[in-house]
Amino acid sequence: MSSMTDITEKIATGLEKAFAEHGFAEPSVGDLRDAAGVSMRTLYKYAPSREDMVRAALEHRHRRYLRLVFEDLPSDPSLALPAVIDAIARWMESEAAHGCLFHAAVAAAPRDEKLLQLLKDHKAEVAERTARAAGLTGKETDLTLILEGLTQSWPLYGKAAVRSAKELGRKLATAA
């Protein structure tokens, strides 16, 4: 028998995939139910509104992103930032070729303060973890600009954006 955690994970995984593939406006609740692989009753039990479904998908994505980007970083701070940039590039290549799902969610519901807070919290945690790993505490804003520049320019420039992000990171680390 599945535990509540397994069901929650299954729902969040399906919702994240549906929103990533189809955006936030297109999928109907029926489409979302199908993507989650549960009954409508179960979907609504765990995510009582469409807004809850979006938040569940983004919270799931946040956890996956942090695992991919920050697991197994080199302990040498001089190697950590290039490793973070490479991990983000892998994420963009496999998961987010069209840009950041958090930004897309906020763009689809610009007045949703909870979504905006999820976006802010996600970006702040990424910057804080990167700064700590790279020995650049106090440079979180600079790191956010580099990493956001990478994710936002990826759809246009791909690997050239990675090279630029690494060069900017190198300059930041040298100046620090």
C-alpha positions as CSV (number, residue, x, y, z in Angstrom):
1,M,0.0,0.0,0.0
2,S,1.3,3.5,-0.9
3,S,2.0,5.9,1.9
4,M,0.8,9.5,1.9
5,T,4.3,10.7,1.1
6,D,4.4,8.4,-2.0
7,I,1.0,9.7,-3.2
8,T,2.1,13.3,-2.6
9,E,5.3,12.7,-4.5
10,K,3.5,11.0,-7.4
11,I,1.0,13.9,-7.7
12,A,3.8,16.6,-7.4
13,T,5.9,14.8,-10.0
14,G,3.0,14.6,-12.5
15,L,1.9,18.1,-11.9
16,E,5.5,19.5,-12.4
17,K,5.8,17.5,-15.7
18,A,2.4,18.8,-17.0
19,F,3.1,22.4,-16.2
20,A,6.7,22.2,-17.6
21,E,5.4,20.7,-20.9
22,H,2.2,22.6,-21.3
23,G,2.6,25.9,-19.4
24,F,0.2,27.1,-16.7
25,A,-2.8,28.2,-18.7
26,E,-3.3,25.2,-21.1
27,P,-3.7,22.0,-18.9
28,S,-7.3,21.5,-17.7
29,V,-7.8,20.0,-14.2
30,G,-8.6,16.7,-16.0
31,D,-5.3,16.9,-17.8
32,L,-3.5,17.6,-14.5
33,R,-5.3,14.6,-12.9
34,D,-4.2,12.4,-15.7
35,A,-0.6,13.7,-15.4
36,A,-0.7,13.0,-11.7
37,G,-2.1,9.5,-12.3
38,V,-4.7,9.7,-9.6
39,S,-8.4,10.1,-9.3
40,M,-10.0,13.6,-9.3
41,R,-10.9,13.0,-5.6
42,T,-7.4,12.2,-4.7
43,L,-5.9,15.1,-6.6
44,Y,-8.3,17.5,-4.8
45,K,-7.6,15.9,-1.5
46,Y,-3.9,16.7,-1.8
47,A,-4.2,19.9,-3.9
48,P,-7.6,21.4,-3.3
49,S,-7.2,24.2,-5.9
50,R,-5.3,24.9,-9.1
51,E,-3.1,27.3,-7.1
52,D,-2.2,24.5,-4.7
53,M,-1.4,22.3,-7.7
54,V,1.0,24.9,-9.1
55,R,2.6,25.4,-5.7
56,A,3.0,21.6,-5.3
57,A,4.6,21.3,-8.7
58,L,7.0,24.2,-8.0
59,E,8.0,23.0,-4.5
60,H,8.7,19.6,-6.0
61,R,10.8,21.2,-8.8
62,H,12.7,23.3,-6.2
63,R,13.7,20.1,-4.3
64,R,14.8,18.3,-7.5
65,Y,16.8,21.4,-8.7
66,L,18.6,21.7,-5.4
67,R,19.5,18.0,-5.4
68,L,20.8,18.2,-9.0
69,V,22.8,21.4,-8.5
70,F,24.2,21.0,-5.0
71,E,24.8,17.3,-4.5
72,D,28.4,16.2,-4.9
73,L,29.9,19.7,-5.3
74,P,33.7,19.9,-5.0
75,S,34.8,20.9,-1.5
76,D,37.3,23.3,-3.0
77,P,35.5,26.7,-3.2
78,S,37.4,27.6,-6.4
79,L,35.9,24.6,-8.2
80,A,32.4,25.0,-6.7
81,L,31.0,27.8,-8.8
82,P,32.0,26.3,-12.1
83,A,30.5,23.0,-10.9
84,V,27.2,24.9,-10.0
85,I,27.2,26.5,-13.4
86,D,27.8,23.2,-15.2
87,A,25.0,21.6,-13.1
88,I,22.6,24.4,-14.0
89,A,23.5,23.9,-17.7
90,R,22.7,20.2,-17.4
91,W,19.4,21.2,-15.8
92,M,18.6,23.7,-18.5
93,E,19.5,21.1,-21.2
94,S,17.3,18.4,-19.8
95,E,14.6,20.1,-17.8
96,A,14.1,23.7,-18.7
97,A,15.1,24.4,-22.3
98,H,12.5,27.2,-22.4
99,G,13.6,29.0,-19.3
100,C,12.7,29.0,-15.6
101,L,9.4,27.4,-14.6
102,F,9.2,29.6,-11.5
103,H,9.4,32.8,-13.7
104,A,6.8,31.3,-16.0
105,A,4.4,30.6,-13.1
106,V,4.7,34.2,-11.8
107,A,4.2,35.5,-15.4
108,A,1.0,33.4,-15.7
109,A,-0.3,34.7,-12.3
110,P,1.5,38.0,-11.6
111,R,-0.8,39.0,-8.7
112,D,-0.3,35.7,-6.8
113,E,1.9,36.8,-3.8
114,K,2.5,33.2,-2.7
115,L,3.9,32.3,-6.1
116,L,6.1,35.4,-6.1
117,Q,7.3,34.4,-2.7
118,L,8.1,30.9,-3.9
119,L,10.2,32.4,-6.7
120,K,12.0,34.7,-4.3
121,D,12.7,31.9,-1.8
122,H,13.9,29.6,-4.6
123,K,16.3,32.1,-6.0
124,A,17.6,33.2,-2.6
125,E,18.3,29.7,-1.5
126,V,20.2,28.9,-4.7
127,A,22.3,32.1,-4.3
128,E,23.0,31.4,-0.6
129,R,24.0,27.8,-1.2
130,T,26.2,28.9,-4.1
131,A,27.8,31.6,-2.1
132,R,28.6,29.3,0.7
133,A,30.0,26.6,-1.5
134,A,32.1,29.0,-3.5
135,G,33.4,31.0,-0.5
136,L,31.6,34.1,-1.8
137,T,29.3,34.9,1.2
138,G,28.1,38.4,0.8
139,K,28.1,38.2,-3.0
140,E,24.6,36.5,-3.3
141,T,23.2,39.4,-5.5
142,D,26.1,39.1,-7.9
143,L,25.7,35.3,-8.0
144,T,22.0,35.7,-8.6
145,L,22.7,37.9,-11.6
146,I,25.2,35.4,-13.0
147,L,23.0,32.4,-12.4
148,E,19.8,34.1,-13.5
149,G,21.6,35.4,-16.6
150,L,22.5,31.9,-17.4
151,T,19.0,30.5,-17.0
152,Q,17.3,33.3,-18.8
153,S,19.8,33.4,-21.7
154,W,20.1,29.6,-22.1
155,P,17.2,29.4,-24.6
156,L,19.0,32.0,-26.8
157,Y,22.7,31.2,-26.3
158,G,23.0,27.7,-24.9
159,K,26.7,26.7,-24.2
160,A,27.9,30.3,-25.0
161,A,25.8,31.4,-21.9
162,V,27.6,28.8,-19.8
163,R,31.0,30.1,-20.9
164,S,30.0,33.7,-20.1
165,A,28.6,32.7,-16.7
166,K,31.9,30.9,-15.9
167,E,34.0,33.9,-16.9
168,L,31.8,36.3,-14.9
169,G,32.1,33.9,-11.9
170,R,35.8,33.7,-12.3
171,K,36.0,37.5,-12.3
172,L,33.7,37.7,-9.2
173,A,35.8,35.2,-7.3
174,T,39.1,37.0,-8.3
175,A,37.7,40.4,-7.2
176,A,36.4,39.0,-3.9
